[in-house]
Amino acid sequence: MSQPSMTPRRSRPALFSRASRRGVSLLWLILAFPALILFLVFVVEIGNVWLARVELEESMEACSLAAVKEWSQHGGESTLIARQVGNQFALANPVRGMNVDLGNATLNPAFDGSLNYDSVAINGNAACTSIDWDTFAPSGVLVFGAITQTEATSPGGPSVVFDATASPSCGGLGGVPLLVDVSAGNDLGASGEDNEWGVSLFTSPDDSLNNGLRINRIEIDVDPYDNSGNRFADFTPGVAAELSGNVPANWKITAGGGQPDNYFVGSSPPIVFSRIDGDTTLRIDFDPGMTYDGLAPGERFRFSTNVLGGASGTQELGSDDLGTISTEVRVYYSFEGVPAAVPVIQAMLDNTDDGGSCVDQTITDDLGLDHGVEHPELIPDLPCPPIVSSGANGQSYLRTNIAGVPQHFAVRAQASVQVSSVVGTICGIPLGPWGVSAKSTAYYDCTTGDTKLIRVDLFQCVPP
């Protein structure tokens, strides 16, 4: 019996063969490859821009923090040095390897590389402006001002207000102005004057400040950076300073018929001078024995003391030198017997005012007391500088406000920069550049004495 023949099974269509499956995968890969490349480019570029944005934010934060610290503690009234210090910190924090130079005319064409500085403008701002966040054109600017409000005054209103037209002070507007000056024709002590230094605390329209504000201590530091070797000295061993003799023939302020160097609303306070910190700081106490409540608004006095410096520590310094080294003045005050948490700190400034522009006027303060005005800047109780041609007029001083509502020193640093495309750079593809922008506002906290970053709700460039 014959066996039936075996008929071989027919194979599956070629469509389902391994080779055909590989072909389909290759086809899908070819079709998807452009999309994968585009996705990779997207991820790389987004990552690059994100990192640039973070780096720019860090650069602006470092810039604003450094600038406001310099301005509040050592910059005094001028913002130029603070701008330069802030810009150095911006340069130290590059963005994707590119320096952020707010003084570069290419980055900052609107201000011609001047760091937005104008010596005669409010807070030194050549312009009060925000960068253009839409076009991402390269730009960068520093704006100096004050944090004038930290809590909302009405429901839904802004909490934190930055005002570029407000003059900052830990005493605040509405406080009591204080003048500390040193005026001498030659080196301190060399001419034998007993009234080279002056302290004047003015009055306020607010009677509560006149009645409750007192200065308990003033410290004058001629070595604020602990590296100059400058120190207070006196030709008389053991003498820190001497109060002016208040002799009419030698009155420092002669406008309006002359005014006494020393004047006190009440009884004369027991002023005590001492030297601390290795003689680099002169301390002036007004109530060391708690028998007097402190220097009051309307009171003033002048005194004499010497400052030595130089490599040998024996060279007599002049008044201009004290402003050049940013001599630091710390003022400890109280209100209604409660001491302030931190002192008011400000630096003396040298100036180039010429005595040929002095005036002869008298003003009356809020307590009915007369003050001579003869300085070219019309600052009461500030002596007229000598007539000079070189700018070395033998005068440095500071003005600040004591008490009142603090208006914190604040600096806003802002910039837009262009970031090159990573893919475009590597592959030569015309891609990018991309624009990133950042801004940062830092302020000096008058309560704690720290510099901090803060988010601003309202940025004011003109008075409200």
KEVEX-169666 format. One record per residue (C-alpha): x, y, z; residue number from 1; residue in one letter. Coordinates in steps of 0.05 Angstrom, whole numbers. Layout:
N
+--------+--------+--------+-----+------+
!     xx !     yy !     zz !  nr ! rest !
+--------+--------+--------+-----+------+
!      X !      Y !      Z ! NUM !    A !
...
+--------+--------+--------+-----+------+
END
This chain:
464
+--------+--------+--------+-----+------+
!     xx !     yy !     zz !  nr ! rest !
+--------+--------+--------+-----+------+
!      0 !      0 !      0 !   1 !    M !
!     32 !     63 !    -22 !   2 !    S !
!     41 !    122 !     26 !   3 !    Q !
!     10 !    188 !      7 !   4 !    P !
!     63 !    238 !    -15 !   5 !    S !
!     81 !    295 !     33 !   6 !    M !
!     65 !    363 !      3 !   7 !    T !
!    111 !    418 !     32 !   8 !    P !
!     75 !    475 !     67 !   9 !    R !
!     77 !    541 !     32 !  10 !    R !
!    116 !    596 !     69 !  11 !    S !
!     83 !    660 !     95 !  12 !    R !
!     81 !    720 !     49 !  13 !    P !
!    145 !    760 !     45 !  14 !    A !
!    110 !    816 !     82 !  15 !    L !
!    116 !    777 !    147 !  16 !    F !
!    188 !    754 !    139 !  17 !    S !
!    244 !    778 !    185 !  18 !    R !
!    276 !    815 !    129 !  19 !    A !
!    212 !    851 !    114 !  20 !    S !
!    203 !    869 !    187 !  21 !    R !
!    272 !    899 !    189 !  22 !    R !
!    255 !    939 !    128 !  23 !    G !
!    193 !    968 !    162 !  24 !    V !
!    233 !    987 !    224 !  25 !    S !
!    285 !   1021 !    181 !  26 !    L !
!    230 !   1058 !    144 !  27 !    L !
!    200 !   1083 !    209 !  28 !    W !
!    269 !   1103 !    234 !  29 !    L !
!    281 !   1143 !    171 !  30 !    I !
!    214 !   1177 !    177 !  31 !    L !
!    224 !   1192 !    251 !  32 !    A !
!    297 !   1213 !    248 !  33 !    F !
!    283 !   1287 !    231 !  34 !    P !
!    234 !   1292 !    288 !  35 !    A !
!    284 !   1261 !    336 !  36 !    L !
!    337 !   1310 !    313 !  37 !    I !
!    290 !   1368 !    322 !  38 !    L !
!    271 !   1343 !    391 !  39 !    F !
!    345 !   1337 !    410 !  40 !    L !
!    359 !   1407 !    384 !  41 !    V !
!    299 !   1432 !    424 !  42 !    F !
!    323 !   1399 !    488 !  43 !    V !
!    395 !   1424 !    480 !  44 !    V !
!    374 !   1496 !    464 !  45 !    E !
!    322 !   1499 !    520 !  46 !    I !
!    373 !   1473 !    569 !  47 !    G !
!    425 !   1523 !    546 !  48 !    N !
!    376 !   1581 !    552 !  49 !    V !
!    351 !   1557 !    620 !  50 !    W !
!    423 !   1554 !    646 !  51 !    L !
!    437 !   1623 !    618 !  52 !    A !
!    375 !   1651 !    653 !  53 !    R !
!    397 !   1621 !    720 !  54 !    V !
!    468 !   1647 !    712 !  55 !    E !
!    443 !   1717 !    693 !  56 !    L !
!    398 !   1718 !    754 !  57 !    E !
!    457 !   1698 !    798 !  58 !    E !
!    499 !   1753 !    766 !  59 !    S !
!    447 !   1806 !    779 !  60 !    M !
!    436 !   1782 !    850 !  61 !    E !
!    511 !   1787 !    865 !  62 !    A !
!    514 !   1855 !    832 !  63 !    C !
!    455 !   1885 !    870 !  64 !    S !
!    477 !   1856 !    938 !  65 !    L !
!    548 !   1882 !    930 !  66 !    A !
!    525 !   1950 !    906 !  67 !    A !
!    475 !   1962 !    962 !  68 !    V !
!    524 !   1940 !   1015 !  69 !    K !
!    577 !   1987 !    990 !  70 !    E !
!    528 !   2044 !    983 !  71 !    W !
!    496 !   2037 !   1052 !  72 !    S !
!    559 !   2026 !   1092 !  73 !    Q !
!    616 !   2061 !   1056 !  74 !    H !
!    587 !   2097 !    996 !  75 !    G !
!    556 !   2156 !   1032 !  76 !    G !
!    517 !   2201 !    986 !  77 !    E !
!    554 !   2183 !    922 !  78 !    S !
!    534 !   2120 !    884 !  79 !    T !
!    593 !   2118 !    836 !  80 !    L !
!    637 !   2072 !    876 !  81 !    I !
!    578 !   2027 !    894 !  82 !    A !
!    561 !   2021 !    819 !  83 !    R !
!    633 !   2001 !    804 !  84 !    Q !
!    634 !   1950 !    860 !  85 !    V !
!    568 !   1920 !    838 !  86 !    G !
!    592 !   1915 !    766 !  87 !    N !
!    655 !   1878 !    789 !  88 !    Q !
!    610 !   1825 !    820 !  89 !    F !
!    569 !   1821 !    757 !  90 !    A !
!    634 !   1810 !    718 !  91 !    L !
!    654 !   1755 !    767 !  92 !    A !
!    591 !   1717 !    749 !  93 !    N !
!    591 !   1706 !    673 !  94 !    P !
!    534 !   1678 !    633 !  95 !    V !
!    553 !   1617 !    591 !  96 !    R !
!    624 !   1642 !    593 !  97 !    G !
!    606 !   1713 !    571 !  98 !    M !
!    621 !   1772 !    618 !  99 !    N !
!    561 !   1813 !    640 ! 100 !    V !
!    591 !   1883 !    640 ! 101 !    D !
!    539 !   1937 !    656 ! 102 !    L !
!    591 !   1989 !    639 ! 103 !    G !
!    601 !   1962 !    569 ! 104 !    N !
!    572 !   2009 !    517 ! 105 !    A !
!    554 !   1950 !    472 ! 106 !    T !
!    514 !   1916 !    527 ! 107 !    L !
!    487 !   1982 !    552 ! 108 !    N !
!    481 !   2029 !    493 ! 109 !    P !
!    427 !   2072 !    525 ! 110 !    A !
!    476 !   2098 !    577 ! 111 !    F !
!    541 !   2097 !    538 ! 112 !    D !
!    577 !   2052 !    587 ! 113 !    G !
!    569 !   2101 !    645 ! 114 !    S !
!    536 !   2051 !    693 ! 115 !    L !
!    475 !   2098 !    691 ! 116 !    N !
!    512 !   2149 !    735 ! 117 !    Y !
!    501 !   2223 !    737 ! 118 !    D !
!    534 !   2260 !    796 ! 119 !    S !
!    480 !   2313 !    801 ! 120 !    V !
!    419 !   2267 !    792 ! 121 !    A !
!    377 !   2239 !    849 ! 122 !    I !
!    414 !   2178 !    877 ! 123 !    N !
!    462 !   2186 !    819 ! 124 !    G !
!    414 !   2156 !    768 ! 125 !    N !
!    425 !   2184 !    698 ! 126 !    A !
!    357 !   2153 !    682 ! 127 !    A !
!    306 !   2114 !    720 ! 128 !    C !
!    285 !   2058 !    674 ! 129 !    T !
!    269 !   1985 !    665 ! 130 !    S !
!    300 !   1943 !    611 ! 131 !    I !
!    257 !   1922 !    551 ! 132 !    D !
!    234 !   1851 !    567 ! 133 !    W !
!    201 !   1839 !    499 ! 134 !    D !
!    254 !   1852 !    447 ! 135 !    T !
!    312 !   1821 !    486 ! 136 !    F !
!    358 !   1873 !    457 ! 137 !    A !
!    424 !   1873 !    496 ! 138 !    P !
!    418 !   1922 !    554 ! 139 !    S !
!    436 !   1929 !    627 ! 140 !    G !
!    426 !   1982 !    680 ! 141 !    V !
!    435 !   1996 !    754 ! 142 !    L !
!    381 !   2038 !    789 ! 143 !    V !
!    392 !   2064 !    860 ! 144 !    F !
!    335 !   2083 !    906 ! 145 !    G !
!    298 !   2065 !    969 ! 146 !    A !
!    249 !   2014 !    994 ! 147 !    I !
!    196 !   2062 !   1019 ! 148 !    T !
!    142 !   2011 !   1037 ! 149 !    Q !
!    142 !   1939 !   1060 ! 150 !    T !
!     69 !   1929 !   1076 ! 151 !    E !
!      6 !   1942 !   1035 ! 152 !    A !
!    -30 !   2006 !   1056 ! 153 !    T !
!    -96 !   1985 !   1025 ! 154 !    S !
!   -129 !   1919 !   1006 ! 155 !    P !
!   -101 !   1894 !    940 ! 156 !    G !
!    -47 !   1948 !    939 ! 157 !    G !
!     28 !   1936 !    930 ! 158 !    P !
!     66 !   1912 !    990 ! 159 !    S !
!    138 !   1928 !    972 ! 160 !    V !
!    152 !   1994 !    937 ! 161 !    V !
!    219 !   2013 !    905 ! 162 !    F !
!    225 !   2088 !    894 ! 163 !    D !
!    285 !   2112 !    853 ! 164 !    A !
!    269 !   2185 !    871 ! 165 !    T !
!    270 !   2175 !    946 ! 166 !    A !
!    333 !   2189 !    987 ! 167 !    S !
!    347 !   2127 !   1030 ! 168 !    P !
!    366 !   2130 !   1103 ! 169 !    S !
!    360 !   2085 !   1162 ! 170 !    C !
!    330 !   2146 !   1196 ! 171 !    G !
!    282 !   2157 !   1139 ! 172 !    G !
!    249 !   2219 !   1112 ! 173 !    L !
!    216 !   2258 !   1167 ! 174 !    G !
!    275 !   2242 !   1213 ! 175 !    G !
!    324 !   2291 !   1242 ! 176 !    V !
!    383 !   2312 !   1199 ! 177 !    P !
!    453 !   2303 !   1228 ! 178 !    L !
!    517 !   2336 !   1204 ! 179 !    L !
!    587 !   2312 !   1221 ! 180 !    V !
!    643 !   2351 !   1189 ! 181 !    D !
!    718 !   2363 !   1194 ! 182 !    V !
!    745 !   2429 !   1166 ! 183 !    S !
!    817 !   2451 !   1171 ! 184 !    A !
!    862 !   2493 !   1127 ! 185 !    G !
!    922 !   2448 !   1140 ! 186 !    N !
!    937 !   2381 !   1173 ! 187 !    D !
!    892 !   2366 !   1232 ! 188 !    L !
!    920 !   2397 !   1294 ! 189 !    G !
!    978 !   2431 !   1258 ! 190 !    A !
!    946 !   2500 !   1259 ! 191 !    S !
!    926 !   2497 !   1332 ! 192 !    G !
!    851 !   2504 !   1318 ! 193 !    E !
!    807 !   2477 !   1372 ! 194 !    D !
!    744 !   2471 !   1330 ! 195 !    N !
!    764 !   2432 !   1268 ! 196 !    E !
!    711 !   2378 !   1279 ! 197 !    W !
!    637 !   2392 !   1284 ! 198 !    G !
!    572 !   2355 !   1302 ! 199 !    V !
!    504 !   2387 !   1292 ! 200 !    S !
!    437 !   2353 !   1304 ! 201 !    L !
!    381 !   2393 !   1273 ! 202 !    F !
!    308 !   2398 !   1291 ! 203 !    T !
!    246 !   2368 !   1259 ! 204 !    S !
!    176 !   2395 !   1244 ! 205 !    P !
!    153 !   2334 !   1284 ! 206 !    D !
!    153 !   2355 !   1357 ! 207 !    D !
!    152 !   2282 !   1380 ! 208 !    S !
!    220 !   2272 !   1348 ! 209 !    L !
!    248 !   2336 !   1379 ! 210 !    N !
!    223 !   2314 !   1447 ! 211 !    N !
!    239 !   2240 !   1443 ! 212 !    G !
!    300 !   2232 !   1399 ! 213 !    L !
!    370 !   2231 !   1431 ! 214 !    R !
!    439 !   2212 !   1407 ! 215 !    I !
!    475 !   2173 !   1460 ! 216 !    N !
!    541 !   2157 !   1424 ! 217 !    R !
!    579 !   2173 !   1361 ! 218 !    I !
!    639 !   2132 !   1336 ! 219 !    E !
!    686 !   2159 !   1282 ! 220 !    I !
!    729 !   2104 !   1250 ! 221 !    D !
!    789 !   2129 !   1209 ! 222 !    V !
!    809 !   2057 !   1190 ! 223 !    D !
!    742 !   2029 !   1166 ! 224 !    P !
!    775 !   1974 !   1124 ! 225 !    Y !
!    826 !   1954 !   1177 ! 226 !    D !
!    885 !   1963 !   1131 ! 227 !    N !
!    906 !   2036 !   1130 ! 228 !    S !
!    940 !   2042 !   1198 ! 229 !    G !
!    907 !   2110 !   1209 ! 230 !    N !
!    895 !   2127 !   1282 ! 231 !    R !
!    872 !   2182 !   1328 ! 232 !    F !
!    926 !   2215 !   1369 ! 233 !    A !
!    940 !   2278 !   1407 ! 234 !    D !
!   1001 !   2319 !   1423 ! 235 !    F !
!    979 !   2317 !   1496 ! 236 !    T !
!    990 !   2246 !   1524 ! 237 !    P !
!    925 !   2212 !   1544 ! 238 !    G !
!    879 !   2264 !   1512 ! 239 !    V !
!    830 !   2235 !   1462 ! 240 !    A !
!    799 !   2302 !   1440 ! 241 !    A !
!    781 !   2370 !   1468 ! 242 !    E !
!    717 !   2410 !   1464 ! 243 !    L !
!    722 !   2478 !   1431 ! 244 !    S !
!    733 !   2537 !   1476 ! 245 !    G !
!    673 !   2572 !   1445 ! 246 !    N !
!    712 !   2637 !   1439 ! 247 !    V !
!    674 !   2688 !   1395 ! 248 !    P !
!    737 !   2709 !   1359 ! 249 !    A !
!    748 !   2637 !   1336 ! 250 !    N !
!    677 !   2616 !   1318 ! 251 !    W !
!    679 !   2570 !   1258 ! 252 !    K !
!    612 !   2595 !   1231 ! 253 !    I !
!    613 !   2670 !   1222 ! 254 !    T !
!    553 !   2681 !   1177 ! 255 !    A !
!    499 !   2728 !   1203 ! 256 !    G !
!    544 !   2759 !   1255 ! 257 !    G !
!    573 !   2695 !   1281 ! 258 !    G !
!    545 !   2635 !   1319 ! 259 !    Q !
!    576 !   2598 !   1378 ! 260 !    P !
!    611 !   2533 !   1362 ! 261 !    D !
!    577 !   2499 !   1421 ! 262 !    N !
!    503 !   2507 !   1434 ! 263 !    Y !
!    457 !   2464 !   1476 ! 264 !    F !
!    382 !   2470 !   1483 ! 265 !    V !
!    385 !   2447 !   1555 ! 266 !    G !
!    443 !   2442 !   1602 ! 267 !    S !
!    510 !   2424 !   1571 ! 268 !    S !
!    517 !   2348 !   1566 ! 269 !    P !
!    576 !   2313 !   1597 ! 270 !    P !
!    612 !   2298 !   1531 ! 271 !    I !
!    665 !   2245 !   1541 ! 272 !    V !
!    717 !   2229 !   1488 ! 273 !    F !
!    756 !   2163 !   1486 ! 274 !    S !
!    796 !   2123 !   1435 ! 275 !    R !
!    782 !   2049 !   1421 ! 276 !    I !
!    802 !   1994 !   1372 ! 277 !    D !
!    876 !   2010 !   1377 ! 278 !    G !
!    863 !   2085 !   1371 ! 279 !    D !
!    831 !   2077 !   1302 ! 280 !    T !
!    762 !   2099 !   1329 ! 281 !    T !
!    743 !   2160 !   1368 ! 282 !    L !
!    683 !   2148 !   1413 ! 283 !    R !
!    639 !   2206 !   1436 ! 284 !    I !
!    591 !   2190 !   1493 ! 285 !    D !
!    537 !   2239 !   1514 ! 286 !    F !
!    509 !   2205 !   1576 ! 287 !    D !
!    561 !   2156 !   1603 ! 288 !    P !
!    537 !   2167 !   1674 ! 289 !    G !
!    463 !   2164 !   1656 ! 290 !    M !
!    455 !   2234 !   1684 ! 291 !    T !
!    438 !   2265 !   1616 ! 292 !    Y !
!    391 !   2237 !   1564 ! 293 !    D !
!    436 !   2250 !   1504 ! 294 !    G !
!    448 !   2301 !   1449 ! 295 !    L !
!    381 !   2332 !   1430 ! 296 !    A !
!    355 !   2363 !   1366 ! 297 !    P !
!    378 !   2435 !   1360 ! 298 !    G !
!    445 !   2422 !   1395 ! 299 !    E !
!    514 !   2428 !   1364 ! 300 !    R !
!    587 !   2427 !   1386 ! 301 !    F !
!    657 !   2430 !   1356 ! 302 !    R !
!    721 !   2398 !   1381 ! 303 !    F !
!    794 !   2385 !   1363 ! 304 !    S !
!    833 !   2320 !   1354 ! 305 !    T !
!    889 !   2295 !   1309 ! 306 !    N !
!    894 !   2237 !   1260 ! 307 !    V !
!    959 !   2204 !   1242 ! 308 !    L !
!    973 !   2157 !   1185 ! 309 !    G !
!   1024 !   2141 !   1131 ! 310 !    G !
!   1074 !   2085 !   1128 ! 311 !    A !
!   1107 !   2105 !   1194 ! 312 !    S !
!   1042 !   2122 !   1229 ! 313 !    G !
!   1067 !   2192 !   1245 ! 314 !    T !
!   1044 !   2232 !   1185 ! 315 !    Q !
!    990 !   2282 !   1202 ! 316 !    E !
!    928 !   2273 !   1158 ! 317 !    L !
!    884 !   2329 !   1133 ! 318 !    G !
!    809 !   2337 !   1127 ! 319 !    S !
!    808 !   2317 !   1054 ! 320 !    D !
!    843 !   2252 !   1071 ! 321 !    D !
!    787 !   2232 !   1118 ! 322 !    L !
!    736 !   2237 !   1061 ! 323 !    G !
!    782 !   2201 !   1012 ! 324 !    T !
!    788 !   2140 !   1058 ! 325 !    I !
!    712 !   2140 !   1071 ! 326 !    S !
!    719 !   2151 !   1146 ! 327 !    T !
!    660 !   2113 !   1176 ! 328 !    E !
!    613 !   2146 !   1226 ! 329 !    V !
!    568 !   2104 !   1270 ! 330 !    R !
!    511 !   2139 !   1307 ! 331 !    V !
!    476 !   2105 !   1366 ! 332 !    Y !
!    410 !   2137 !   1383 ! 333 !    Y !
!    347 !   2125 !   1423 ! 334 !    S !
!    275 !   2147 !   1418 ! 335 !    F !
!    235 !   2159 !   1482 ! 336 !    E !
!    289 !   2122 !   1520 ! 337 !    G !
!    289 !   2060 !   1476 ! 338 !    V !
!    356 !   2048 !   1440 ! 339 !    P !
!    354 !   2033 !   1366 ! 340 !    A !
!    371 !   1961 !   1347 ! 341 !    A !
!    429 !   1982 !   1302 ! 342 !    V !
!    467 !   2047 !   1293 ! 343 !    P !
!    462 !   2091 !   1232 ! 344 !    V !
!    525 !   2080 !   1192 ! 345 !    I !
!    550 !   2126 !   1138 ! 346 !    Q !
!    617 !   2148 !   1108 ! 347 !    A !
!    648 !   2217 !   1104 ! 348 !    M !
!    657 !   2246 !   1035 ! 349 !    L !
!    711 !   2292 !   1009 ! 350 !    D !
!    686 !   2350 !    968 ! 351 !    N !
!    715 !   2402 !    921 ! 352 !    T !
!    671 !   2462 !    939 ! 353 !    D !
!    706 !   2529 !    932 ! 354 !    D !
!    702 !   2583 !    985 ! 355 !    G !
!    694 !   2635 !    931 ! 356 !    G !
!    621 !   2615 !    926 ! 357 !    S !
!    605 !   2621 !   1000 ! 358 !    C !
!    544 !   2661 !   1024 ! 359 !    V !
!    525 !   2699 !   1087 ! 360 !    D !
!    456 !   2678 !   1111 ! 361 !    Q !
!    419 !   2658 !   1174 ! 362 !    T !
!    362 !   2609 !   1180 ! 363 !    I !
!    316 !   2594 !   1239 ! 364 !    T !
!    299 !   2522 !   1257 ! 365 !    D !
!    235 !   2492 !   1284 ! 366 !    D !
!    253 !   2511 !   1356 ! 367 !    L !
!    267 !   2583 !   1337 ! 368 !    G !
!    342 !   2575 !   1340 ! 369 !    L !
!    387 !   2611 !   1290 ! 370 !    D !
!    439 !   2575 !   1247 ! 371 !    H !
!    491 !   2606 !   1203 ! 372 !    G !
!    491 !   2586 !   1129 ! 373 !    V !
!    553 !   2603 !   1090 ! 374 !    E !
!    573 !   2539 !   1053 ! 375 !    H !
!    564 !   2538 !    977 ! 376 !    P !
!    516 !   2479 !    984 ! 377 !    E !
!    474 !   2519 !   1035 ! 378 !    L !
!    484 !   2468 !   1090 ! 379 !    I !
!    471 !   2500 !   1158 ! 380 !    P !
!    528 !   2497 !   1209 ! 381 !    D !
!    578 !   2474 !   1156 ! 382 !    L !
!    639 !   2521 !   1153 ! 383 !    P !
!    657 !   2556 !   1089 ! 384 !    C !
!    716 !   2520 !   1055 ! 385 !    P !
!    778 !   2560 !   1035 ! 386 !    P !
!    785 !   2588 !    966 ! 387 !    I !
!    826 !   2537 !    928 ! 388 !    V !
!    846 !   2519 !    857 ! 389 !    S !
!    865 !   2446 !    865 ! 390 !    S !
!    803 !   2419 !    899 ! 391 !    G !
!    842 !   2405 !    964 ! 392 !    A !
!    797 !   2449 !   1006 ! 393 !    N !
!    810 !   2417 !   1074 ! 394 !    G !
!    738 !   2394 !   1085 ! 395 !    Q !
!    700 !   2328 !   1090 ! 396 !    S !
!    631 !   2316 !   1118 ! 397 !    Y !
!    569 !   2272 !   1119 ! 398 !    L !
!    495 !   2286 !   1125 ! 399 !    R !
!    445 !   2233 !   1147 ! 400 !    T !
!    377 !   2227 !   1180 ! 401 !    N !
!    366 !   2198 !   1249 ! 402 !    I !
!    301 !   2163 !   1271 ! 403 !    A !
!    236 !   2170 !   1234 ! 404 !    G !
!    210 !   2114 !   1188 ! 405 !    V !
!    267 !   2078 !   1154 ! 406 !    P !
!    273 !   2082 !   1079 ! 407 !    Q !
!    321 !   2025 !   1064 ! 408 !    H !
!    379 !   2033 !   1016 ! 409 !    F !
!    361 !   1992 !    953 ! 410 !    A !
!    393 !   1976 !    887 ! 411 !    V !
!    360 !   1944 !    826 ! 412 !    R !
!    406 !   1909 !    776 ! 413 !    A !
!    375 !   1887 !    710 ! 414 !    Q !
!    401 !   1861 !    645 ! 415 !    A !
!    383 !   1828 !    579 ! 416 !    S !
!    437 !   1788 !    543 ! 417 !    V !
!    440 !   1748 !    479 ! 418 !    Q !
!    461 !   1675 !    485 ! 419 !    V !
!    492 !   1639 !    425 ! 420 !    S !
!    459 !   1576 !    399 ! 421 !    S !
!    497 !   1512 !    418 ! 422 !    V !
!    473 !   1474 !    357 ! 423 !    V !
!    485 !   1534 !    312 ! 424 !    G !
!    555 !   1543 !    338 ! 425 !    T !
!    573 !   1469 !    329 ! 426 !    I !
!    539 !   1456 !    263 ! 427 !    C !
!    543 !   1524 !    231 ! 428 !    G !
!    468 !   1528 !    226 ! 429 !    I !
!    438 !   1599 !    226 ! 430 !    P !
!    402 !   1589 !    293 ! 431 !    L !
!    396 !   1639 !    349 ! 432 !    G !
!    420 !   1679 !    385 ! 433 !    P !
!    370 !   1674 !    441 ! 434 !    W !
!    354 !   1730 !    491 ! 435 !    G !
!    349 !   1722 !    566 ! 436 !    V !
!    332 !   1775 !    618 ! 437 !    S !
!    338 !   1779 !    693 ! 438 !    A !
!    330 !   1831 !    748 ! 439 !    K !
!    346 !   1832 !    822 ! 440 !    S !
!    332 !   1881 !    877 ! 441 !    T !
!    373 !   1881 !    941 ! 442 !    A !
!    365 !   1926 !   1002 ! 443 !    Y !
!    401 !   1942 !   1066 ! 444 !    Y !
!    359 !   1922 !   1126 ! 445 !    D !
!    365 !   1979 !   1176 ! 446 !    C !
!    338 !   1934 !   1232 ! 447 !    T !
!    387 !   1877 !   1226 ! 448 !    T !
!    444 !   1910 !   1188 ! 449 !    G !
!    442 !   1856 !   1134 ! 450 !    D !
!    436 !   1860 !   1059 ! 451 !    T !
!    379 !   1820 !   1030 ! 452 !    K !
!    344 !   1805 !    965 ! 453 !    L !
!    272 !   1827 !    959 ! 454 !    I !
!    216 !   1821 !    909 ! 455 !    R !
!    187 !   1888 !    889 ! 456 !    V !
!    113 !   1898 !    874 ! 457 !    D !
!    117 !   1970 !    850 ! 458 !    L !
!    178 !   2002 !    815 ! 459 !    F !
!    171 !   2078 !    817 ! 460 !    Q !
!    212 !   2124 !    773 ! 461 !    C !
!    175 !   2188 !    785 ! 462 !    V !
!    146 !   2218 !    849 ! 463 !    P !
!     75 !   2190 !    862 ! 464 !    P !
+--------+--------+--------+-----+------+
END
